[in-house]
């Protein structure tokens, strides 16, 4: 039995799945935490990698990494980090994003050139921030890689730097027209050019080898890996509720959204993966638990004890600013409080605020791509909440599907590793487990009131 290793190096932890390459059956799973914060010493990822994946790596014939997108890992000429990595959820570069948009000729021109209208999440904006605020670090920067690229480099016995077009497409110095890097955009961001990882020519190309002889696939960004792990096809929209909320769909041609709501990324199969990403998702539930001093189950029970619309209470959940819509300086806001407001209504407003924010993301995605979704597949830690599962059909006004819980980023990375190991034109067909459907009475007034309140 050939075994492959899929690694998910996410914002919060490293997860490693040892998987049967033929069936996709999970043989063993391990994880290790990452430090909290929006800037992290890259060595922390390597320490977590050794704890989570180290004991499994020697049993694998192939390995691939799915990593958090956009993070800026700036290296000097000797390959050392010039500063802690700035992660996707670090919003200090919001002003730099606006500068880059204006210099490229406005939002439409930026979207056409890079696939996205710049927001603070994207790597190029972090490079511009470093140029303006840490010029010495900018001058020392010789190479820039993303988190998954850095882990590839450490895994590879030859110390190569390589990536795939999926993760590279989230840098804002990748060109959809060129289907590769644009050197002019690199210089534009940092003030001088720098080395970048080699982009795999094929999605299942073997790019390196570990010290133990396992082949290394290109790896990809976490959103692309999740789509591959889910087996996402045309007509499907995945809605992931993790640290961030992500709505994504597979299409055949790149998109360019001048409003900035949708980013035009590439996927891990040679197609494209437009997606809308919110900064706030499962942490909205964390916030509800915190202010009501309850656990997650109790928060859900309280939310279900209220009614659609939470008796007039509306929560705009932009706790860490927001990316979709692009409001980096925004804060969370509660509307409609009266003397009759109950704790159950606030709990309901938190859950409905989360779901309305995700419904916004799906709506933006469908409008920009010109394709209506046939299936909504909900994944991520947040969907474990009974209230989220049961209230989603009410807010979205349609049936939702919840695939069997799994670490889909790590599973997608494992699927890519199996594809690299065995070759072929398409990724191996794996069984993705049982999918449960949820339906309920539609309450369109909930989303309408939310959208009116958020403006």
C-alpha positions in Angstrom: 0.0 0.0 0.0 1.5 3.3 -1.1 1.1 6.1 1.5 1.2 9.8 0.8 1.4 12.7 3.3 -0.7 15.8 3.1 0.3 18.8 5.3 -1.9 21.8 6.1 0.2 24.6 7.6 -2.6 27.0 8.5 -2.8 30.2 10.5 -3.4 28.3 13.8 -1.7 25.0 13.5 0.0 22.3 11.3 -2.1 19.3 10.5 -0.6 16.2 8.8 -2.6 13.3 7.3 -1.0 10.0 6.2 -3.3 8.7 3.5 -3.6 5.6 1.3 -2.8 6.9 -2.2 -5.3 4.6 -3.9 -8.4 5.0 -1.8 -7.8 8.3 0.1 -8.4 6.5 3.4 -6.7 8.3 6.3 -4.2 6.1 8.1 -2.9 8.5 10.8 -3.4 12.1 11.7 -1.2 14.5 13.8 -1.2 18.2 14.6 0.8 20.9 16.4 -0.2 24.5 17.2 1.2 27.7 15.8 1.7 30.9 17.9 -1.1 33.4 17.8 -0.7 36.8 16.2 -0.5 38.4 12.7 3.3 38.2 12.5 5.3 35.0 13.2 8.9 33.8 13.0 8.8 31.2 10.2 10.8 28.9 12.4 7.6 28.3 14.4 6.1 26.6 11.3 9.1 24.4 11.0 9.0 23.4 14.7 5.3 22.5 14.3 6.1 20.7 11.0 8.6 18.5 12.8 6.1 17.7 15.6 3.1 17.0 13.4 4.6 15.6 10.2 8.0 14.3 11.3 6.9 11.0 12.6 4.8 10.3 9.5 7.2 11.5 6.8 9.4 8.5 6.7 6.4 6.3 5.9 5.3 8.4 2.9 6.3 8.0 -0.7 5.1 11.5 -1.7 4.3 14.7 0.2 2.6 18.0 -0.5 1.9 21.1 1.5 -1.2 23.3 1.6 -0.4 26.6 3.3 -2.0 29.8 4.5 -2.0 32.2 1.5 -0.4 35.6 1.1 2.0 35.6 4.1 5.2 37.6 3.4 8.4 35.6 4.1 11.2 38.0 3.2 14.7 36.4 3.0 18.1 37.9 2.6 20.9 36.7 0.3 21.8 33.9 2.8 18.3 32.6 3.0 17.6 34.0 6.5 14.4 35.8 7.3 14.9 39.6 7.5 11.9 40.0 9.9 9.0 37.9 11.2 6.6 36.9 8.5 3.5 39.1 8.0 0.5 36.9 7.8 -2.6 37.3 5.6 -4.7 38.7 8.5 -2.2 41.5 9.3 -4.0 44.7 8.1 -1.2 47.3 8.6 -0.7 47.5 4.9 -4.2 48.8 4.1 -2.7 52.2 3.2 -0.1 50.6 1.0 -2.9 48.7 -0.8 -4.6 51.9 -1.7 -1.3 53.4 -3.0 -0.7 50.4 -5.2 -4.2 50.6 -6.7 -3.9 54.2 -7.5 -0.4 53.8 -9.0 -1.7 51.0 -11.3 -4.5 53.3 -12.6 -7.4 52.4 -10.3 -9.4 49.3 -9.2 -10.3 48.1 -12.7 -6.7 48.3 -13.9 -5.4 46.6 -10.7 -7.9 43.7 -11.1 -7.0 43.3 -14.8 -3.3 43.3 -14.1 -3.1 41.1 -11.0 -6.5 39.3 -10.8 -7.4 41.2 -7.7 -8.0 44.7 -6.4 -5.4 45.1 -3.7 -6.3 44.6 0.0 -4.1 44.4 3.0 -4.1 40.6 2.8 -2.1 40.4 -0.4 1.6 39.9 -0.3 2.5 42.9 -2.6 0.9 45.3 -0.1 3.0 43.9 2.7 6.1 44.4 0.6 5.1 48.0 -0.1 4.5 48.6 3.6 8.0 47.2 4.3 9.5 49.5 1.7 7.9 52.5 3.2 8.3 51.7 6.9 11.3 49.3 7.2 13.6 50.4 4.3 16.6 48.6 5.7 14.7 45.3 5.7 13.4 46.0 2.2 16.9 46.6 1.0 18.1 43.4 2.5 15.3 41.4 1.0 16.7 39.2 -1.8 13.9 36.6 -2.1 10.2 36.5 -1.1 8.3 33.3 -0.6 4.9 32.3 0.8 4.5 30.1 3.9 3.9 26.9 1.9 6.9 27.8 -0.3 9.1 28.1 2.8 8.1 24.7 4.1 8.7 23.2 0.6 12.2 24.6 0.8 12.8 23.0 4.2 11.4 19.6 3.2 13.5 19.5 0.0 16.8 17.8 0.4 18.2 20.1 -2.3 16.8 23.2 -0.6 14.9 24.4 -3.7 12.2 27.1 -3.8 9.1 26.1 -5.7 5.4 26.7 -5.7 2.3 26.3 -7.8 0.2 28.9 -9.7 -2.6 28.6 -7.2 -0.7 30.0 -4.2 1.4 32.3 -6.5 -1.8 33.9 -7.8 -2.5 35.4 -4.4 0.6 37.6 -4.3 -0.6 40.5 -6.5 2.7 40.2 -8.5 1.2 37.2 -10.5 -0.4 38.0 -13.8 -3.4 36.1 -15.0 -2.6 37.1 -18.6 1.0 35.8 -18.3 -0.2 32.9 -16.1 2.9 33.5 -14.1 4.9 36.2 -12.3 5.1 39.8 -13.6 8.6 41.2 -12.7 7.3 44.8 -13.1 4.8 44.2 -10.4 7.5 42.9 -8.1 9.6 46.0 -8.5 6.5 48.2 -8.2 5.8 46.6 -4.8 9.2 46.6 -3.1 11.2 49.1 -5.1 13.6 46.5 -6.5 13.3 43.0 -7.9 13.7 39.8 -5.9 13.9 36.1 -6.4 10.7 34.1 -6.3 9.9 30.3 -6.2 9.7 28.4 -9.4 6.1 27.8 -10.5 5.3 24.2 -11.4 4.5 23.8 -15.1 2.0 20.9 -14.3 -0.2 20.7 -11.2 1.1 17.2 -10.4 4.8 17.9 -11.2 7.4 16.4 -9.0 9.4 19.4 -7.7 11.8 17.9 -5.1 12.6 15.0 -2.8 12.9 14.7 0.9 16.0 13.3 2.7 14.1 10.1 3.1 13.4 9.8 -0.7 9.7 10.9 -0.8 8.9 12.9 -3.8 7.5 16.5 -3.2 4.6 17.8 -5.2 4.2 21.6 -5.8 1.8 22.1 -2.9 -0.6 25.0 -3.1 -2.5 27.6 -1.1 -5.0 26.5 1.6 -8.1 27.5 -0.4 -6.9 25.6 -3.5 -6.0 22.6 -1.4 -9.4 22.6 0.2 -11.1 22.7 -3.2 -9.0 19.7 -4.3 -9.7 17.9 -1.1 -13.5 18.4 -1.6 -13.4 17.4 -5.2 -14.9 20.8 -6.1 -16.4 20.8 -9.6 -18.2 23.4 -11.7 -21.5 24.4 -10.2 -20.2 23.9 -6.7 -19.5 26.7 -4.2 -17.5 25.8 -1.1 -18.2 27.9 2.0 -15.4 27.5 4.6 -15.9 28.7 8.1 -12.5 28.8 9.7 -10.5 31.7 11.1 -11.5 33.4 7.9 -14.7 32.8 5.8 -14.1 31.7 2.2 -16.6 31.2 -0.6 -14.9 29.7 -3.7 -15.9 28.1 -7.0 -14.0 26.5 -9.9 -14.2 28.2 -13.3 -12.5 27.8 -16.7 -11.3 31.4 -17.2 -9.8 34.1 -15.0 -12.1 36.8 -13.6 -11.3 40.4 -12.8 -13.6 42.1 -10.4 -13.1 45.9 -10.2 -15.1 46.1 -7.0 -12.5 44.1 -5.2 -15.1 41.8 -3.6 -13.8 38.7 -5.5 -10.2 37.8 -6.0 -9.3 36.0 -9.3 -7.0 33.2 -8.1 -5.8 30.2 -9.9 -6.6 26.7 -8.6 -4.5 23.6 -8.1 -5.7 21.7 -11.3 -4.9 24.2 -14.1 -8.2 26.1 -13.9 -9.2 29.2 -11.9 -10.6 29.6 -8.4 -12.3 33.0 -7.9 -13.1 33.5 -4.2 -14.5 36.0 -1.8 -12.8 35.9 1.6 -13.9 37.5 4.9 -11.5 38.3 7.7 -14.1 37.3 10.4 -15.7 33.9 10.6 -15.4 31.4 13.5 -14.1 34.1 15.7 -17.5 35.7 15.5 -18.7 32.7 17.5 -15.8 33.1 19.8 -16.9 36.7 20.4 -20.5 35.6 21.1 -19.3 33.1 23.7 -17.0 35.7 25.3 -19.6 38.5 25.7 -22.3 36.1 26.8 -20.0 34.0 29.0 -21.2 30.7 27.6 -19.7 27.8 25.7 -20.3 27.0 22.0 -23.1 24.6 22.6 -24.9 27.0 24.9 -24.4 29.8 22.4 -26.1 27.7 19.7 -29.0 26.7 22.0 -29.6 30.3 22.9 -29.5 31.4 19.2 -32.0 28.7 18.3 -34.3 29.9 21.1 -34.7 33.3 19.5 -36.4 33.9 16.1 -35.4 34.9 12.6 -34.0 38.4 12.7 -33.2 38.1 16.4 -36.1 40.4 17.3 -34.6 43.3 15.5 -31.0 42.9 16.7 -28.4 43.0 13.9 -24.7 42.3 14.3 -22.2 43.5 11.7 -19.3 41.3 12.6 -16.3 43.2 11.3 -14.3 42.5 14.5 -10.9 42.6 12.9 -11.8 45.0 10.1 -13.1 43.3 6.9 -11.9 42.3 3.5 -15.2 41.5 1.8 -16.4 44.2 1.7 -13.0 45.9 1.9 -13.2 47.8 5.2 -9.9 47.3 7.0 -10.6 50.0 9.6 -14.2 48.8 10.5 -15.3 47.4 13.8 -18.1 45.2 14.9 -21.5 46.9 15.5 -24.7 45.8 17.2 -27.9 47.5 15.9 -31.5 47.4 17.2 -30.9 47.0 20.9 -34.0 47.8 23.1 -35.0 47.1 26.7 -36.8 44.0 25.3 -33.6 42.5 23.9 -32.6 39.2 25.4 -29.4 37.3 25.6 -30.8 34.8 23.2 -31.3 37.6 20.6 -27.7 38.6 20.9 -26.6 35.0 20.4 -28.9 34.7 17.4 -27.5 38.0 16.0 -24.0 36.6 16.2 -24.8 33.5 14.3 -26.9 35.4 11.7 -24.2 38.0 11.4 -21.7 35.2 10.5 -24.1 33.7 8.0 -25.1 37.0 6.4 -21.4 37.9 6.0 -20.9 34.6 4.2 -24.1 35.1 2.1 -22.6 38.4 1.0 -19.5 36.6 -0.1 -21.4 33.9 -2.1 -23.5 36.7 -3.8 -20.4 38.6 -4.8 -18.9 35.4 -6.2 -21.9 34.5 -8.3 -22.3 38.0 -9.7 -18.7 38.4 -10.8 -18.2 34.9 -12.2 -21.6 35.0 -14.0 -22.3 31.5 -12.8 -25.0 30.5 -10.4 -24.1 27.8 -7.9 -25.9 24.5 -8.0 -24.6 23.2 -4.6 -23.4 25.0 -1.5 -20.9 22.9 0.5 -20.1 24.1 4.0 -16.9 23.0 5.6 -14.6 24.2 8.4 -14.7 24.3 12.2 -17.6 26.7 12.4 -20.0 24.3 10.7 -19.7 22.1 13.7 -22.2 24.5 15.4 -25.7 23.1 15.4 -27.0 26.7 15.2 -24.9 27.4 12.1 -26.0 24.3 10.4 -29.7 24.8 11.1 -29.9 28.6 10.5 -27.8 28.6 7.3 -30.8 27.4 5.1 -32.9 30.2 6.6 -30.4 32.9 5.8 -29.3 31.5 2.4 -32.8 30.6 1.4 -31.8 27.2 0.1 -30.6 23.8 1.0 -27.0 23.5 2.2 -24.7 20.4 2.1 -22.3 19.5 4.9 -19.7 17.0 3.8 -18.3 14.6 6.4 -15.9 16.6 8.7 -12.4 16.3 7.6 -9.2 18.3 7.3 -9.8 19.2 3.7 -6.7 21.3 3.2 -4.5 18.5 4.3 -6.6 16.0 2.4 -6.3 18.1 -0.8 -2.5 18.2 -0.3 -2.5 14.4 0.1 -4.5 14.1 -3.1 -2.0 16.2 -5.0 0.8 14.1 -3.6 -0.9 11.0 -4.8 -1.4 12.6 -8.2 2.3 13.4 -8.4 3.2 9.9 -7.3 1.1 8.1 -9.9 0.8 10.7 -12.7 -2.1 11.0 -15.1 -4.1 13.8 -16.5 -6.5 14.2 -13.5 -6.2 13.8 -9.7 -7.1 10.4 -8.3 -10.8 9.8 -7.6 -11.3 9.3 -3.9 -14.5 8.8 -1.9 -15.2 11.9 0.1 -17.6 10.4 2.7 -21.2 11.0 3.5 -22.7 14.4 2.8 -25.6 15.6 5.0 -28.2 18.1 3.7 -30.0 20.8 5.8 -33.1 22.7 4.8 -35.4 25.1 6.5 -37.9 27.9 6.0 -36.4 30.8 4.1 -36.3 34.2 5.9 -35.0 36.7 3.3 -35.7 39.6 5.6 -32.7 38.6 7.7 -30.2 39.1 4.9 -32.1 42.2 3.7 -32.0 43.9 7.1 -28.3 43.0 7.5 -27.3 44.4 4.1 -29.2 47.6 4.8 -27.5 48.0 8.2 -24.0 47.4 6.8 -24.5 49.9 4.0 
